[in-house]
Amino acid sequence: TINQVFLNLQIEADTIAAQRAAMGIDKDAILLVYSGSIAGWQSFSLLGAFLEQIMKSHAKVVLYFLSSKTREVVQLMETYPGRVLQNQVPPEQVGRHLMICDYGLLIRERNTTNEVASPVKFAEYLAAGLNVIISDGIGDYPEFVKTHGCGYVLDHQAVDLCNTGLEARLRNRRLALEHFTKEKYIEQYTKIAGSTVS
């Protein structure tokens, strides 16, 4: 579920445009973000292969890593100068940085761990208004993406990238607020807590 930072986020076209301009991002750029750790278990080699393909075929795509500056990120920055950004921000600022992007990346290997995973990053991307590009086999989320039309499931849908307009951003945010808040699950939490006590 999403935390208070994402509950309080205000998605406004003027704010997004101003922040993009301040960061030197062209208004027509299609901004893809990877947020979080780039540890080995996060399948960076798989992500890297996808990014190479996207960068070569979509001249307007810009990558934004909200993560540490690893060797892999530096290599992408050198290969695609001016089209790869990297930043580390405090947790309370992550939402503001996500909301200027068009797509959130959630690309992982298909294995048992990921099949039972429930990464909070998915809910955060939606709450910030992003569409999500997700690997198949990450919990229930690929089916959620297909059902609600809030992104692409790799290997099942052709990825046709474009700028995410304000209407789609607000719709994605509503999905997050309807499905991924603590209040939505309070009854289930209460039942679980009650069953463990008795």
Backbone hydrogen bonds, N-H to C=O, Kabsch-Sander energy under -0.5 kcal/mol:
donor,donor_aa,acceptor,acceptor_aa,energy
2,I,180,F,-2.7
6,F,3,N,-0.8
7,L,3,N,-1.7
8,N,4,Q,-2.1
11,I,9,L,-0.6
12,E,10,Q,-0.8
16,I,12,E,-2.2
17,A,13,A,-2.6
18,A,14,D,-2.5
19,Q,15,T,-2.3
20,R,16,I,-2.4
21,A,17,A,-2.4
22,A,18,A,-2.3
23,M,19,Q,-1.3
24,G,21,A,-1.4
25,I,20,R,-2.8
26,D,24,G,-0.5
29,A,26,D,-1.6
30,I,60,K,-2.4
31,L,29,A,-0.7
32,L,30,I,-0.6
32,L,62,V,-2.7
33,V,103,Y,-2.8
34,Y,64,Y,-2.4
35,S,33,V,-0.5
36,G,66,L,-2.4
42,Q,39,A,-2.2
43,S,40,G,-1.5
47,L,43,S,-2.1
48,G,44,F,-3.4
49,A,45,S,-1.9
50,F,46,L,-1.8
51,L,47,L,-2.7
52,E,48,G,-2.5
53,Q,49,A,-1.7
54,I,50,F,-2.3
55,M,51,L,-3.1
56,K,52,E,-1.8
57,S,53,Q,-1.6
58,H,54,I,-1.8
61,V,58,H,-1.5
62,V,30,I,-2.4
63,L,83,R,-2.9
64,Y,32,L,-2.7
65,F,85,L,-3.0
66,L,34,Y,-2.7
66,L,64,Y,-0.7
67,S,65,F,-1.3
67,S,87,N,-0.7
70,T,68,S,-1.4
74,V,70,T,-2.5
75,Q,71,R,-2.3
76,L,72,E,-1.9
77,M,73,V,-2.3
78,E,74,V,-2.2
79,T,75,Q,-2.1
80,Y,76,L,-2.5
83,R,80,Y,-2.2
85,L,63,L,-3.1
87,N,65,F,-2.5
93,Q,90,P,-2.4
94,V,90,P,-0.6
94,V,91,P,-1.0
97,H,93,Q,-1.5
98,L,94,V,-2.6
99,M,95,G,-2.2
100,I,97,H,-0.7
101,C,98,L,-2.2
102,D,31,L,-3.0
103,Y,31,L,-1.9
104,G,131,N,-2.8
105,L,33,V,-2.6
106,L,133,I,-2.8
108,R,106,L,-0.6
111,N,109,E,-0.9
115,E,111,N,-2.1
116,V,112,T,-1.3
116,V,113,T,-0.5
117,A,114,N,-0.8
122,F,119,P,-1.5
123,A,119,P,-0.6
124,E,120,V,-2.2
125,Y,121,K,-2.8
126,L,122,F,-2.1
127,A,123,A,-2.6
128,A,124,E,-1.7
129,G,126,L,-2.0
130,L,125,Y,-2.4
131,N,102,D,-2.1
132,V,150,C,-2.3
133,I,104,G,-2.8
134,I,132,V,-0.6
134,I,152,Y,-2.7
135,S,106,L,-2.0
138,I,135,S,-0.7
139,G,114,N,-1.0
139,G,137,G,-0.9
141,Y,138,I,-1.3
144,F,140,D,-1.7
145,V,141,Y,-2.6
146,K,142,P,-2.2
147,T,143,E,-2.8
148,H,144,F,-2.6
149,G,145,V,-1.3
150,C,145,V,-1.2
152,Y,132,V,-2.3
154,L,134,I,-2.7
154,L,152,Y,-0.6
156,H,153,V,-1.8
157,Q,153,V,-1.6
160,D,158,A,-0.9
161,L,159,V,-0.7
165,G,163,N,-0.7
169,R,165,G,-2.2
170,L,166,L,-2.6
171,R,167,E,-2.0
172,N,168,A,-2.6
173,R,169,R,-2.3
174,R,170,L,-2.2
175,L,171,R,-2.1
176,A,172,N,-2.0
177,L,173,R,-2.4
178,E,174,R,-2.3
179,H,175,L,-2.0
180,F,176,A,-2.8
185,Y,181,T,-0.7
185,Y,182,K,-0.9
186,I,183,E,-0.9
189,Y,185,Y,-2.8
190,T,186,I,-2.6
191,K,187,E,-2.2
192,I,188,Q,-2.5
193,A,189,Y,-2.8
194,G,190,T,-2.6
195,S,191,K,-2.3
196,T,192,I,-1.6
197,V,193,A,-1.3
198,S,194,G,-1.9
